[in-house]
């Protein structure tokens, strides 16, 4: 038998190589998921490794003399031939990756499409689930399949840190486009730090553009018994920091402007020193399209973004966009909000809760 080991990104690609090298009669002897490349143990690429073989001689070559018991010889070979046929049929049924022939996999792929996950992410996950079928060489139950699906989603973001306010820096800043709920989110973070962590807090606001923005934050500051400084320019910002020098944490509210206007980001840079003991959270609304989130991130990407915050989880039923932007930007999600109540409707995220909110 001629044996060959093939590595490919997908089972479909592996099957094409096998058929090109060994012909249509090749059978799969073994398959597994492997990882290659990377740097210092990171950024490894997932591959499918397949061991395939084909007989270069007939199973029953002509002999000069007939076997003493040909019926016994045929009977002995029958289980081996049946097993080879079963493996070959399994591979042929699974090899057309793009059609996702198994109804369970097709259903998961449809769910991911409805959620709004990117096609490249969906393809990677379906390839991995397809490999599980091959490795087990038996039907996988729905419970097992959904567990593996959740596990694959988790693995793709496992190396991305998820964390909220770390309390290692004095200033906590929220930035983002208009209408995402930055001020309310900031108040929720401040309330958590004051009530649960017993920190002395203060507020700085640069949002002097939106009508009643200062009054809104002033109301939150009064409820939390925290000082508030209004900053119209960089000098005001510097003086405000000096007045709040005795605070453990200072929360900075920024103006929500048109994210397509690059001048907005330049104005932020002129007022705020993002390198100065600051954790910056970029806020996205889950009612936004992924394409808009991507453009927002592009405009703010030159700033040192600590984590993302996703708001309005309660105002939509599709959450794939938050997974897409985390996976693409390699920046974790610190918090998720799902209502207007301060501070109850904000939740700190880790990898597990992030996937739970994604699949909810």
Secondary structure, DSSP 8 states (H G I E B T S, - for coil): -EEEEEEESSHHHHHHHHHHHH-TT-EEEEEEEEEE--BTTBS-EEEEEEEEEE-SS-TT---SS--TTHHHHHHHHHHHHHHHHHHHHHHHHH--GGG--SHHHHHHHHHHHHHT--HHHHHHHHHHHHHHHHHHTS---HHHHHHHHHHHHHHHTTTS------SSSSEEEEE-BTTS-HHHHHHHHHHHHHHTT---EEEEE---SSTTHHHHHHHHHHHTT-EEEE-SSHHHHHHHHHHTTT-SEEEEE---B-TT-HHHHHHHHHH--TTSSEEEEEEEETTS-HHHHHHHHHHHTTS-EEEEEEE-GGG-S--HHHHHHHHHHT--EEEEE-SS-TTTTEEE--HHHHHHHHH-
